[in-house]
Amino acid sequence: MNATRPAAVIVLAAGEGTRMKSSTPKVLHRIGGTTLLGHAVRAARATQAEHVSVVVRHERDRVVEFCAAFDSGLVIADQDEVKGTGRAVECGLDALPAGLEGTVLVTYGDVPLLSGETLVALTEAHTASGSAVSVVTAHLADPTGYGRVVRDADGHVARIVEQKDASEEERALTEINSGIYAFDAALLREALARVGTDNAQGEKYLTDVVQIARESGRDVSAHVVDDAWQTEGVNDRVQLAALGRELNRRVCERHMRAGVTIVDPATTWVDVDVTIGRDTTVLPGTQLLGATSIGEGASIGPEVTLTDTEVGDDAQVTRAVANLAVVGPGATVGPYSYLRPGTRLGARGKIGGFVETKNADIGEGAKVPHLTYAGDVTIGEGANIGAGTIFANYDGVAKHHSTVGAHSFVGSHTVVVSPVDVADGAYVAAGSALTQDVAPGQIAVARGRQRNVDGWVERARAGTRTAEAAARARAAQQSTDTETTPEDPTP
């Protein structure tokens, strides 16, 4: 095995996180499109470690269910009744092969900005130094609340002291302990066996391993990171939001440096798995979520939310919501459109204002311009769907599918009562209620003959303002008719 590749990474995810005040386990809260634990597992996997162990306890079944879906190769370790990070690591180590040798990294399930690159650098520095323990540290302008790193005259880590136990001189130190470590596996196993719970908290502290290593004559090194955000954990929802904002800032910056124009990063949210092509412009108020993929030269926004949606090159999406949809190259969507799962808009097609689609396959160059519901329908290339059209696809029990052929025309305010097939090159007259198939070249007229009933309002709605208005209008019309009638020329 590569000497700089860790033998294992242990991710601690057993805590209850009471300050979150949530029925959801802390490590399953989300930023950037995935859970805090998901971010931690990805960083661990970036090291190419042979084993990744996740230590669980609080809401164990829910956390394990997530782990199985996210990464089926994870090793699950259960923490027992003994409290403390030292015991958690011991349980994680016990779940790994006996006699494991090499470097073991320890990270946390609530430190989402910790990168795989940092863990790789930690492993390399730890191996090069020959230390028994290496700890990730950072310098903070305000280290209040963190454990302080106390160094010896040679610059090695002498001990780590918690703030409540620190002297005034030690509290003045700005180098803090992140709790992220690299250990020699054998030393870690031996030291944890010696760590007790004889302290005010009754817990088995991982920091005691540092003291044991020093007492045994082994070196303890500090791996200092300049990016203190990587050491930040989430303890409450305020911190969750703060880390979410910082993660989003970094994601937006990455895309901008790769050639994407993001007009206002402060109002733009982009999940970590989103891909965006060069020369695409993202306008304010846009959310790109999940596994959304956007091609080159597109325009997205303002006020667009795309979830797990594919947008082709040079497409334009304005003030729209799409979920599990596909928008083809050069197509346009919006404003105020709702593309539900199963929507596929072909190249240069159009879904216009106030249109809702679901399980709709809309062909190349086809148009659904405005005020339409298109559900469970296939619309051929070049077809046009008039304003106010409804595909009535649900009969109260089952959904039914309709087809509109290539270059066909459906007039405004049509109801297509599915299942109906309109063939290629056919027309449907405006205002139709279509219940039968239409053959190629036919025009379907499915509407009743208009009948106007004189005097109905005055009789049926007598005494209303409508009846009064009708009476006035009728009188005025009769007066006009009388004035314009020519005199009888007969002597």
N, C-alpha and C positions, 0 to 999 in steps of 0.2 A: 504494500500500500504506500502511496505517496506520503513522505514524512511530514509534509505540511498539510495533509488532509486530516481533519479530526476523525478519531474513531467513532465518536458519537456526539450528538447534541441533545441535551436534556432541556426541555421547555417546561417551565413551571406554570401550571394553569389550574391549580387546585383551590385558589382563594375564593372567598365568598363575594368580596367587593361590596360590602354593606353600604358604603358611601354612594354607590350608584343609585340606591333606592329603587331597585328594579327587580322584577320577577325573572328577567333574563340574566343569565350568568355574565359577569363582567367581560370575560374574554370573548363572548359572542356578540357584544355590541360592535357596530360597524362604522368604519370610516373608509372613504375611497373605494367603496364597492365591495369590500370584504370585511370579515371580522378581525378584531384585534389579534385573535389567535391565528387566523389565516395569514396575516402579515408576518407573524413570528415564525410560522412553519416555512413560509417561502424563504425567509432569510436563512433559516437553518438549512434548508435544502440547497441553497446556493453554495454552501461549503463543500458539497459532495460527500458529506459524512456518510459512513457506512450505515449508521443507525441514527434515527431521530426518535426520541422518547418523549411523550407528553404525559406529565403527571397531573392526575385529575382527582377531584374529591367532590366539591360543591356542585350540585346538579350534574352529577357524574354522567348519567345516561344521555342527557342533552349534549354535553360536550363531546362524548364519545361518538354520538350519532353524527355530529358535525365533522369530526376527524375522519370517520369512515368515508363520508361523502367527499371530503376535500382532498384527502391523501390516504389511500387505503394501505400504504406501506408504513404508516406510523406505528410505533410501539406504544401501547397504552400501559401506564403504570398507575396503580391506585395508592394514594397516600392513606395511611392508617390514622389512628386516633392521636398519635404523637404529633404535636404541632411544630412549626418552624420550617424555615427554608432548608436547613441542614437535613431534616428528616425527609423533606420532599425530594431533595437531590438523592438521598440514600435510596428511596423507593424507586426513583427513576433509574438509578444505577443497577439495582437488584433485578429490574425487568430486562436488562441487557445481558448478553452472554457472559457467563462466569469467566473470570480471568481476563477480561477485556484489557487491552494494553493500548497505550498511545495517549492522545489528547482528548479530553472530554470538555466540551463547552457547556456552560449553563446560561440560559437566557430565560426570558419571561414572556408569558402570553399576553401581556398588557403594555408592551413597549413597541408600538407599531412602526415607528420611524427608524428603528434599528435596521441597518442594511446588511445584505449578504456580504457586500464588499468589506464592511467593517469586521465582520466575523472572520472572513478569510485573512484579513490583515492581522487580526488578533492571533489567529492560529500560527501564522508565519512568524510573528514577533515572539510568541511564546516558545516556539520550537528553536528559533535562533538564539534566544537568551539562555536556554537550558534551565529555565526556572521551573519550580514545582507548581507555582501558582502565578497566573497573570490576571490582573483585574483591569477592566475598562474604567477609566476615570475621566473626569472633565473638570475644567475650572469654571466656576459660576460667580458672577458678581454678587449674587445673594444666595449663599449655600444653605440658608436656613432650612432645617428639616432633614437634611441629608447626613449620612455618615461621612466623617472626614477621613482622609488618607494621611497618615502620619508616616513620614519617610525617615530613614536613618541617615547617617553622615555620608554613606556611599550612594544615596539616592534610591535605595531599594525601599520597598514598602515594609515598614516596621510593624504596623498594626492598623486596623480600621476601627475607629471609635464612633459609636452612635452619638448624635447630638446631645441626648439627655444624659449621657455619661461623660461628655467631653468637658475639659477644663476651659477656662476663658481663652487661654492661649490656643488650644486646639480648635475652639469654635471660630477663631479668627482665620483659620486655614480656609482656602477657597477651593481646594481640590476635593472633589466628592467621589464617593464610591457609587458606581452605577448598579452594582449587584450582578454584573455580567462578568463571567470568569472563564478562564482556560485552566484546566487542572491536568496534572499527570494522573492517569487513571489509578495507578497503584497507590500513590500518595493519598488521593481522594478517598479511596476505599478504606485505607488504614486509618486516616484521620477521622472520618465520620464515625467509625466504630468507637472512637475515644471521646467524641463530643457528647456531653450530657445535657440535661435540662435543668441543672441547678442554677436558675437565674430567676429574676423577678417575673418574667413572663412564662416561665415553665416551658420554654421552647428550645428546640435544638437549632442553634444558630449556625449558618454556613460560614459566617465570618470567623468562627472559632477555628476553622481549618487553616486560615491564614496564620493565626498564632501558633498552631501546632507545627505547621511547616517551618516557621522561623525557629521554633525551639529545637527542631530536629536538624537545624543547620542548613536548611534548604532556602534558596532565594525565592523572593516574591517580587514580581515586577509589576509596574503600572503601564498600561497601554493607554496613553492619553489621546482622546479624540477632541478635535476642535469644534465639531458639530455637536453641541450639547443637546440638541433636540433628539438625537439618537438614544440618549439615556433617559428621556422623559417617559414616565409611566402614566397610565390612566387610573385615577382613583375615584373621580366623580364626573358628572356630565359636563362640568365647566372645562375640565381638562380634556375630555373627549372632543368637545367642540374646538378647543384651541389646537389640539393635534390634528384634527380634521382640516382646519383652515391651513395649517402649515403644510400638511401633506398635499392638499389641493394646489397650494402655491407652487410647490416643487413640481407637481405633475404638469401644471400649465407652463411653467418655465421650460421644462423639458421639451414640450411640444413646440413652443415658440422658437427655441433654439434650433429645432429641426425643420423650421420653415413654415410653421402655421401662424397665422395672424389671429390672436385673441385680443379683441378690442378692449375688453375690460375684464381682466382676470379676477377682480374682486367680486364680480357677479356671475362668474362662469365656474361651473363645477364639472370636473372631468374625473371619472373613476380611473383607477390604476391600469385596468386592462383595456381601456379604450385605445384604438389606433386612429390616427388622423394623417391624411396625406399632405404633401407640400402644397403651398399656395391656397389652402383652404382658409376661409375666414369664418371665425366664430364670433357672433355678435352678442351683446350683453343679454343677461338673463337666461342663458342657455345651460342645460344640464345634459351631459353625455354620460350615460350610466351603463353599468354591466360590461358586456363584451361588444359594445357598439363599435362599428368600423366605418370610417368615412374616407372616401377616396380623395383624389387631388382636385384642387380648383373648385371645390364646392363652397356654398355659402349656407351657413347654418345659423338661424336666429334672425331677429331677436326672439326671446321668449319661446324657446323650443326645449322639449324634454324628449330625448331618445333613449330607450332602454333596449339593449340587446338588438339593435337595429343596424342594418347595412345600408349605407348611402353611397351611390356610385360617383364617379368623377363628374365634376361640373354640375352636379344637381343643386337644387335650391330648396331649402326647407325653411318656412317662415311661420312663426307663431303656431306651432303644431305639437301634438303629442303622438309618439309612435312607440309601440312595444312589439318586439319580435316581428318586425316588418322589414321589407326590402324595397328600397327606392333606387331605381335604375339610373344609369348615367344620363345626365342632361335632363332629368325629370324635374318637375316642380311640385311642391306640396305647400298648401296653405293659402291664406291664413286661416287659423282656427279650424284646423282639420284634426281628426282623431283616427290614427291608423292602428287598429287592433291586431292581435296575433294572426298570422297567416296572410297578411296583406303583401302583395307583390306588385309593384308598379314598374312597368317596363320602361325601356329607354325612351326618353323624350315624352313620356306620358305626363298627365296632369291630374292631380287631386286638388281641387280648389277649395274655396272658402266654405266653412260649415258643412264639411263632408265627413261622414263616418264610414269606415270600411272594416270588414272582418272576413277572414278567409276569402279574400277577393284577389283574383289574379287578373290584373289589368294590363293589357298588351301594349306593345311598343306604339307610341304615338297616340294611344287612346286617351280620352278626356272624360273626367267626371268633375265638371267645373265648379258646381256649387249646390248647396242645400240638398244633399242626397245621402241616403243610407244604402250602401252596397254590401250586403252580407251573403256569403256562400254563393259567389257568382264568378264566372269567367267572362271577361270582356275582351273581345278580339282586338287586334291591332287596328288603329285608326278609327275605332268606334267613338261615338259621342253620346254621352248620357245627359239629357236635359235637366234643367234646374227642378228641384223638388221631387225627383224620382225616388221611389221606395221599392226596394226588392224585399217583398214580404216573405221571408224565408222560414218563418216559424209558425207552425199550425197549432201550437199549444202542447204538442207532444214531441214532435221531431223537427229537425232542420232539413230543408230541401234546397237543392242547388239549381241555379238557372244559368243560361249561357246567352251572351249577346255576341253575334258573329262579327267578323272583321268588316270594318267600314260601314257598319250599320248605324242607324240613328234612332234614338229613343227620345220622343218629344217630352217637353216639360210636364211636370205634374202627372207622371205616369206611375201606376202601381203595378209591378210585376209580381203576380201571385205565384210563387215558386211551387213546383218545378215547371219552368217554361224555357223553351229554346227559341231564340230569335236567330235565324240563319244569317250567313254572310250577305251583305248588301241588301238588308231589309230596313223598313221604316216602321215606326210605331207613332201614331198620331198623338199629339199632346192631349193630356187629360184622360188617357185610356186606362182601364182596369184590365190588364192583360192576364188571361187564364189559359190561353191556347198557344201552341207553337206557331211561329211565323216562318214561312218558307222563303227561300232566296228571291229577292226582287219584289216581294209583296209589301204592301203597307197595311198595317193592322189598325183599324179604327174600332175601339172598344169603349164606346161611351153612349149614354142615352141621348135621345133627341130633346132639345130644349123646348119647354112649354111655358109661356108667360100667362098667368091667370090675373085678369083685370079685377081691381077692387079688393083683392085678398087682404091687404094690410088694413084697410079701413074696417073690414068685417071681422077679421080674426084678431086684430090688435087695436080695437077701438079704444079711444081714450089715451093712447100712448103718444109720446112726442113723435114717434115715427109716423103714426097715423095722421097726426096734425100736419107734419111736414109733407106727407103725401097729398093730403087734401089741398094744402096751399099750392103745391106744385101742379096738381091737376087743374085747379081753378085758374091758375096763371096760364097754363097751357091752353085751356079752353078759351080764355079771353084772347090770347094771341091768335088762335085759330079763327075766332070770329072776326077779328080786325083784319085779317089777311084774306078772308073769303070774298071773292068779287061779287058785285051785285048781279042779280038775275037780269040779263038784257032783254028778256021777253016782254013785250008791251002788254 
